[in-house]
Structures are given as C-alpha cells and as structure tokens.
Amino acid sequence: MARTGEFLMALDEGMLVYFREMADEMVTRFGIPRAEAAARINKAYARQEFRPYPVLMCR
C-alpha cells in the first residue's frame, strides 16, 4: 500500500487504478478539472482504509 500525490489514501496498485479511472470519468462526464475530481474523491474516501482491490466493490 502506498500514498500518491493525487490521492490521500494508502492504496494498492488495483485501487490506485480504480480511483484514477473514477477521476477520469468525472473529468469526462462532468467537465471538471482533474484536481477537482481528485479532491472530491479524497473528500469522500480519505478516512477509509482499503484492503486489496476489489473490496470497495464487494461491500
């Protein structure tokens, strides 16, 4: 698990890919800047701990 400059959470490679894809979708669908998409994801998920992918999808 590692932290990135973009996301505040400690993420494994699979979850990092998932959050990057989520940010890409937000930019494409809503026309917001990438930094805003990352900030919104951080606000929603920063306090959560993630186990290896796909734990988020299995809840």
Backbone bond lengths (Angstrom), bond angles and torsions (degrees), N, CA, C in turn:
res aa  C-N    CA-C-N  psi(-1)  N-CA   C-N-CA  omega(-1)  CA-C   N-CA-C  phi
1 M - - - 1.439 - - 1.525 108.57 -
2 A 1.315 115.07 137.13 1.459 119.75 -178.55 1.517 110.04 -141.80
3 R 1.312 115.17 157.26 1.454 121.07 173.94 1.524 107.95 -99.16
4 T 1.315 115.79 149.64 1.459 120.44 178.01 1.521 108.66 -118.62
5 G 1.311 116.88 170.16 1.458 120.72 176.11 1.516 112.09 -71.97
6 E 1.314 116.46 -20.57 1.457 121.29 -175.99 1.527 112.63 -88.89
7 F 1.320 116.37 -42.51 1.456 120.95 -176.16 1.520 110.24 -115.69
8 L 1.329 116.55 143.55 1.456 122.35 -176.20 1.521 113.71 -81.97
9 M 1.313 117.11 -19.37 1.448 121.41 -175.40 1.524 110.74 -82.15
10 A 1.332 116.42 151.86 1.463 121.24 170.45 1.524 106.77 -79.11
11 L 1.329 116.81 120.11 1.456 121.61 -173.27 1.519 110.70 -128.54
12 D 1.341 115.90 144.04 1.459 118.35 169.75 1.532 107.33 -81.64
13 E 1.297 116.99 175.37 1.471 120.90 -174.73 1.532 111.85 -59.41
14 G 1.331 117.44 -40.88 1.469 120.46 -179.37 1.518 112.49 -63.95
15 M 1.322 116.60 -43.35 1.467 119.40 179.87 1.524 110.90 -71.40
16 L 1.329 117.89 -33.04 1.459 120.61 175.94 1.529 110.14 -61.60
17 V 1.316 116.47 -44.63 1.462 120.88 176.85 1.527 109.76 -60.31
18 Y 1.333 117.34 -44.23 1.464 122.01 -179.48 1.532 110.97 -59.39
19 F 1.336 117.68 -47.92 1.462 120.33 -178.98 1.520 112.10 -68.57
20 R 1.327 117.59 -35.13 1.468 119.72 175.85 1.523 110.79 -64.52
21 E 1.332 116.95 -41.06 1.462 120.43 177.30 1.524 110.95 -65.31
22 M 1.331 116.45 -38.17 1.469 120.31 177.40 1.532 109.51 -61.80
23 A 1.328 117.11 -44.98 1.467 120.79 178.82 1.525 110.51 -63.23
24 D 1.325 117.21 -41.23 1.471 120.84 177.49 1.527 111.07 -58.18
25 E 1.319 116.21 -44.37 1.471 120.69 179.16 1.525 111.46 -62.77
26 M 1.316 117.28 -41.14 1.466 120.83 -179.98 1.532 110.60 -63.71
27 V 1.330 116.11 -40.42 1.468 120.56 177.81 1.523 109.98 -63.77
28 T 1.326 116.24 -46.38 1.465 121.18 -177.77 1.523 112.41 -68.24
29 R 1.318 116.81 -49.78 1.468 120.79 -174.61 1.522 114.19 -74.84
30 F 1.337 116.47 -37.00 1.465 119.25 -173.21 1.517 113.70 -109.55
31 G 1.331 116.96 -6.55 1.452 120.66 177.68 1.512 114.91 67.11
32 I 1.330 116.72 26.03 1.464 119.89 179.58 1.530 108.65 -92.49
33 P 1.325 117.51 156.99 1.464 120.12 176.65 1.532 111.14 -64.82
34 R 1.320 115.66 152.88 1.475 121.01 179.84 1.528 110.92 -57.21
35 A 1.326 117.39 -41.25 1.469 120.50 -179.67 1.526 111.08 -61.27
36 E 1.327 117.31 -37.85 1.466 119.84 178.36 1.526 110.67 -68.85
37 A 1.319 116.65 -39.84 1.468 120.31 178.10 1.530 109.86 -60.69
38 A 1.323 117.08 -45.88 1.466 121.09 179.07 1.529 110.59 -63.51
39 A 1.324 116.94 -40.64 1.470 120.48 179.23 1.523 110.93 -63.08
40 R 1.315 117.50 -39.92 1.468 120.43 179.14 1.526 111.08 -67.09
41 I 1.327 116.49 -40.27 1.462 120.27 177.29 1.525 109.53 -64.15
42 N 1.325 116.77 -45.06 1.464 120.19 178.07 1.522 111.55 -59.21
43 K 1.313 117.40 -42.57 1.467 120.85 179.74 1.531 111.14 -61.77
44 A 1.323 115.82 -39.73 1.462 120.03 -176.98 1.534 113.20 -77.13
45 Y 1.332 117.80 -32.13 1.464 120.25 -169.67 1.525 115.85 -122.27
46 A 1.329 119.49 -3.69 1.466 121.50 -171.85 1.523 113.96 -59.15
47 R 1.297 119.19 -29.87 1.471 121.44 -176.51 1.528 113.06 -88.55
48 Q 1.322 116.92 1.06 1.461 119.80 -178.91 1.518 110.77 -96.97
49 E 1.329 114.91 150.94 1.456 120.87 172.52 1.515 107.11 -103.64
50 F 1.314 115.19 140.17 1.456 120.34 -177.68 1.512 110.93 -116.56
51 R 1.310 114.26 131.31 1.453 120.74 170.94 1.523 106.16 -87.42
52 P 1.317 117.59 175.38 1.465 118.68 -179.34 1.526 112.80 -52.70
53 Y 1.310 114.53 141.28 1.466 124.77 176.84 1.515 108.62 -45.70
54 P 1.282 122.92 141.41 1.454 130.69 7.06 1.527 113.87 -106.59
55 V 1.309 119.02 44.53 1.464 121.34 -176.72 1.529 112.54 -51.52
56 L 1.312 117.76 -38.33 1.465 120.91 179.79 1.522 110.86 -59.69
57 M 1.307 116.43 -40.34 1.460 121.54 -177.19 1.526 112.44 -77.96
58 C 1.312 117.61 -15.77 1.464 120.84 -174.77 1.526 113.28 -96.97
59 R 1.306 118.31 0.90 1.471 120.42 -177.95 1.489 111.18 -79.11
